[in-house]
Amino acid sequence: MEKLNNIKAIFIDIDGTLTNSKKEVTTVTKEAIKRIVGMGIKVIICSGRGNKYVQNKAKEANTSQYIITSNGAQIYDFNERKALYQKGIEKDTLKNIVQFINDKKIGCIINCPTIRYSNKYLKRMMDPEELKFNNFDEINDKIFLQLVVETDNYNSMKNIMDYIDKYKDIHVLNISRNYIKGITTDNKYYIDVNNIDVNKGNAIAEFLKIFNISKDDALCFGDHINDTDMFYACKYKIAMGNANEELKRISSYVTLKNDEDGVAYFLNNYII
């Protein structure tokens, strides 16, 4: 690939892309992103994770002030503390699904615009500022960006997937790799559930529209299935060396693995 001189916006996934296998943003990656932003190029984290986590990673990585969270359900300006775009799950739909999950005693997280809620069955620790709920009606937020379901039982997850499939206004946008492979001995499976119109690609298209940037001047990095729509939203699609084969097949370029500073390698060689 020749050096790219037209790029105005770069979108980067977090897990398996921006961060290494230790969940770290390395110094070489931070420095490369800082130089890119200094060139006037917008660098935006585009992740399936919630607002607070993505904000923290963005600040750590020296990106621009804009983030795309919950698999594209939100575009947020953390300097101005305001959402530029949001599309959530309908309350009645989410309430029914959460009740079904609670009845099965399975863990879940609800991403709202600036905070997350978890039910009492979630096994992993949440951040101190995040809230617990026993009943869905305890949640005061009015916008529900994403539901994350976690279980260590393969059949329980399949049961939940079948139940969610009955609702036409939502879809499962991200699935743990071991569930996709049918591995039944893993100790954790997860899915991300969003409004049917939500995906990373639609959010990127909205971002480009807001800032009057052409798709031809946009580039993205990703590694997993929830990055597929992101790839179709940008002209330049950079798959990590550790990405799944579908992303590699539709990519413009395959860079080094996330544990080899693949993002920094590409930025330093083809943008800076």
C-alpha positions as CSV (number, residue, x, y, z in Angstrom):
1,M,0.0,0.0,0.0
2,E,1.2,3.5,-0.8
3,K,1.4,6.2,1.8
4,L,-2.1,7.8,2.4
5,N,-2.2,11.6,2.4
6,N,-5.9,12.2,2.3
7,I,-7.0,10.6,5.6
8,K,-9.2,12.8,7.8
9,A,-10.7,10.3,10.2
10,I,-9.4,7.0,11.7
11,F,-11.6,4.7,13.7
12,I,-10.0,2.1,16.0
13,D,-11.6,-0.9,17.9
14,I,-10.2,-1.5,21.4
15,D,-10.0,-5.2,22.3
16,G,-7.6,-7.1,20.0
17,T,-6.8,-4.0,18.1
18,L,-5.8,-0.9,20.1
19,T,-4.8,-2.9,23.1
20,N,-2.5,-5.9,23.4
21,S,-3.5,-9.2,25.0
22,K,-2.8,-7.7,28.5
23,K,-5.4,-4.9,27.7
24,E,-2.6,-2.4,27.5
25,V,-2.2,0.6,25.1
26,T,1.6,0.5,24.5
27,T,3.8,3.5,24.5
28,V,4.6,3.2,20.8
29,T,0.8,3.2,20.0
30,K,0.1,6.2,22.2
31,E,3.0,8.1,20.6
32,A,1.8,7.3,17.0
33,I,-1.8,8.3,17.8
34,K,-0.6,11.6,19.4
35,R,1.3,12.4,16.2
36,I,-1.7,11.6,14.0
37,V,-4.0,13.8,16.1
38,G,-1.3,16.6,15.9
39,M,-1.6,16.4,12.1
40,G,-5.3,17.4,12.3
41,I,-6.7,13.9,11.7
42,K,-9.5,12.8,13.9
43,V,-8.8,9.5,15.7
44,I,-11.9,7.9,17.2
45,I,-12.2,4.8,19.3
46,C,-15.1,2.7,18.0
47,S,-16.0,-0.1,20.5
48,G,-18.6,-2.4,21.8
49,R,-17.8,-1.3,25.3
50,G,-19.7,1.3,27.4
51,N,-19.0,5.1,27.7
52,K,-16.8,5.3,30.8
53,Y,-14.5,2.5,29.7
54,V,-14.1,3.9,26.2
55,Q,-13.5,7.4,27.5
56,N,-10.7,6.2,29.7
57,K,-9.0,4.3,26.9
58,A,-9.4,7.3,24.5
59,K,-7.7,9.6,27.0
60,E,-5.0,7.0,27.7
61,A,-4.3,6.5,24.0
62,N,-4.2,10.3,23.1
63,T,-7.1,10.1,20.7
64,S,-9.6,12.8,19.7
65,Q,-12.4,13.9,22.1
66,Y,-15.0,11.8,20.2
67,I,-15.9,8.2,21.0
68,I,-18.3,5.6,19.5
69,T,-19.6,3.3,22.1
70,S,-21.9,0.2,22.6
71,N,-21.2,-1.1,19.1
72,G,-22.3,2.2,17.5
73,A,-25.3,3.1,19.7
74,Q,-23.7,6.3,20.7
75,I,-21.4,9.0,19.4
76,Y,-20.1,11.1,22.4
77,D,-18.0,14.2,22.8
78,F,-16.3,13.8,26.2
79,N,-14.8,17.3,26.3
80,E,-18.3,18.8,25.9
81,R,-20.0,16.0,27.8
82,K,-22.7,15.6,25.3
83,A,-24.0,12.9,22.9
84,L,-23.9,13.7,19.2
85,Y,-25.9,10.7,18.3
86,Q,-27.8,7.9,20.2
87,K,-30.0,5.0,19.3
88,G,-31.3,2.7,22.0
89,I,-33.3,-0.4,22.7
90,E,-37.0,0.1,23.3
91,K,-37.9,0.0,27.0
92,D,-40.6,-2.7,26.8
93,T,-38.4,-5.0,24.7
94,L,-35.5,-4.6,27.1
95,K,-37.6,-5.1,30.2
96,N,-39.0,-8.4,28.9
97,I,-35.5,-9.7,28.0
98,V,-34.0,-8.6,31.4
99,Q,-36.9,-10.4,33.2
100,F,-36.2,-13.6,31.2
101,I,-32.5,-13.3,32.0
102,N,-33.1,-12.7,35.7
103,D,-35.5,-15.6,35.9
104,K,-32.6,-17.8,34.5
105,K,-30.3,-16.2,37.1
106,I,-27.8,-15.1,34.4
107,G,-25.6,-12.1,34.5
108,C,-26.2,-9.0,32.4
109,I,-25.1,-5.4,32.0
110,I,-27.2,-2.5,30.6
111,N,-25.2,0.3,29.0
112,C,-26.9,3.7,29.3
113,P,-25.5,7.0,28.0
114,T,-22.9,7.7,30.7
115,I,-23.2,4.8,33.2
116,R,-23.7,1.0,33.3
117,Y,-26.0,-1.1,35.4
118,S,-25.5,-4.8,36.3
119,N,-27.9,-7.3,37.8
120,K,-27.0,-9.4,40.9
121,Y,-26.2,-12.5,38.9
122,L,-23.2,-10.9,37.1
123,K,-20.1,-12.8,38.3
124,R,-17.3,-10.3,37.5
125,M,-16.6,-7.1,39.4
126,M,-17.9,-3.9,38.1
127,D,-16.3,-0.4,38.5
128,P,-17.2,1.3,41.8
129,E,-19.2,4.1,40.2
130,E,-21.4,1.7,38.3
131,L,-24.7,0.6,39.7
132,K,-26.5,-2.7,40.6
133,F,-30.1,-3.4,40.0
134,N,-32.5,-6.2,41.2
135,N,-35.5,-5.2,39.1
136,F,-35.5,-3.4,35.8
137,D,-37.8,-0.7,37.1
138,E,-35.1,0.5,39.5
139,I,-33.1,1.9,36.6
140,N,-33.7,5.7,36.2
141,D,-32.2,6.2,32.8
142,K,-34.5,6.6,29.8
143,I,-32.1,5.6,27.1
144,F,-30.8,2.0,26.9
145,L,-27.9,1.7,24.5
146,Q,-26.9,-1.9,24.8
147,L,-27.5,-5.1,26.7
148,V,-24.6,-7.4,27.5
149,V,-25.4,-11.0,28.6
150,E,-22.7,-13.2,30.2
151,T,-22.9,-16.8,31.3
152,D,-20.5,-19.7,31.9
153,N,-23.1,-22.2,30.4
154,Y,-23.2,-22.8,26.7
155,N,-26.8,-24.1,26.7
156,S,-28.0,-21.2,28.8
157,M,-26.6,-18.7,26.2
158,K,-28.2,-20.6,23.4
159,N,-31.6,-20.5,25.2
160,I,-31.2,-16.7,25.6
161,M,-30.2,-16.3,22.0
162,D,-33.3,-18.2,20.9
163,Y,-35.5,-15.9,23.1
164,I,-33.9,-12.7,21.8
165,D,-34.5,-13.9,18.2
166,K,-38.2,-13.5,18.7
167,Y,-37.8,-9.7,18.9
168,K,-37.5,-7.9,15.5
169,D,-36.5,-4.5,16.8
170,I,-33.2,-5.8,18.2
171,H,-30.3,-8.0,17.1
172,V,-27.2,-9.7,18.6
173,L,-24.3,-7.7,17.3
174,N,-21.4,-9.4,19.0
175,I,-20.7,-12.9,20.2
176,S,-17.8,-14.4,22.0
177,R,-15.5,-16.4,19.8
178,N,-15.8,-19.7,21.7
179,Y,-19.6,-19.6,21.4
180,I,-19.3,-19.1,17.7
181,K,-17.0,-22.1,17.5
182,G,-19.4,-24.2,19.5
183,I,-16.8,-24.8,22.3
184,T,-18.8,-26.0,25.3
185,T,-16.0,-26.2,27.8
186,D,-15.3,-22.4,28.1
187,N,-16.0,-20.7,31.4
188,K,-17.5,-17.5,29.9
189,Y,-19.7,-16.6,26.9
190,Y,-21.1,-13.2,26.1
191,I,-23.3,-11.5,23.6
192,D,-24.0,-7.8,22.8
193,V,-27.6,-6.9,22.0
194,N,-28.5,-3.6,20.3
195,N,-31.3,-1.8,18.4
196,I,-31.7,-3.4,15.0
197,D,-30.5,-0.2,13.3
198,V,-27.3,0.0,15.4
199,N,-23.9,-1.1,14.2
200,K,-20.4,0.4,14.1
201,G,-20.8,1.2,10.4
202,N,-24.0,3.2,10.8
203,A,-22.4,5.2,13.6
204,I,-19.3,5.9,11.5
205,A,-21.5,7.0,8.6
206,E,-23.3,9.4,11.0
207,F,-20.0,10.7,12.3
208,L,-18.7,11.4,8.8
209,K,-21.9,13.2,8.0
210,I,-21.7,15.4,11.1
211,F,-18.2,16.4,10.3
212,N,-18.6,16.6,6.6
213,I,-15.9,13.9,5.9
214,S,-16.0,11.7,2.9
215,K,-16.0,7.9,3.2
216,D,-13.0,8.1,0.8
217,D,-11.0,9.9,3.5
218,A,-11.9,7.5,6.3
219,L,-9.8,4.5,7.6
220,C,-10.5,1.9,10.3
221,F,-8.8,-0.8,12.3
222,G,-10.5,-4.0,13.6
223,D,-10.3,-7.6,14.4
224,H,-13.7,-9.2,15.2
225,I,-17.1,-9.8,13.7
226,N,-18.7,-6.7,15.1
227,D,-16.1,-4.7,13.1
228,T,-17.5,-6.0,9.8
229,D,-20.0,-3.1,9.3
230,M,-17.2,-0.7,10.3
231,F,-15.1,-2.0,7.4
232,Y,-17.8,-1.3,4.9
233,A,-18.2,2.3,6.2
234,C,-14.6,3.3,5.4
235,K,-12.6,3.2,2.2
236,Y,-9.5,1.9,3.9
237,K,-10.0,-1.2,6.0
238,I,-7.1,-2.4,8.1
239,A,-7.4,-5.8,9.6
240,M,-5.1,-6.8,12.5
241,G,-2.8,-9.8,12.0
242,N,-4.9,-11.6,14.7
243,A,-8.2,-10.7,13.0
244,N,-10.7,-13.3,11.9
245,E,-10.5,-14.5,8.3
246,E,-13.7,-12.7,7.1
247,L,-12.2,-9.3,8.1
248,K,-8.9,-10.1,6.5
249,R,-10.7,-11.1,3.3
250,I,-12.5,-7.8,2.9
251,S,-9.6,-5.6,4.2
252,S,-7.4,-3.2,2.3
253,Y,-4.4,-4.3,4.3
254,V,-3.5,-6.7,7.0
255,T,-1.1,-5.2,9.6
256,L,0.8,-6.8,12.4
257,K,-1.0,-8.4,15.4
258,N,-2.2,-6.4,18.3
259,D,0.7,-7.9,20.4
260,E,3.1,-6.6,17.8
261,D,1.8,-2.9,17.8
262,G,-0.1,-3.4,14.5
263,V,-1.9,-0.1,14.8
264,A,1.2,1.9,15.4
265,Y,3.1,0.0,12.7
266,F,0.5,1.0,10.1
267,L,0.2,4.6,11.2
268,N,4.0,5.1,11.3
269,N,4.5,3.6,7.9
270,Y,1.5,4.7,5.9
271,I,0.1,7.9,7.5
272,I,2.8,9.8,9.3
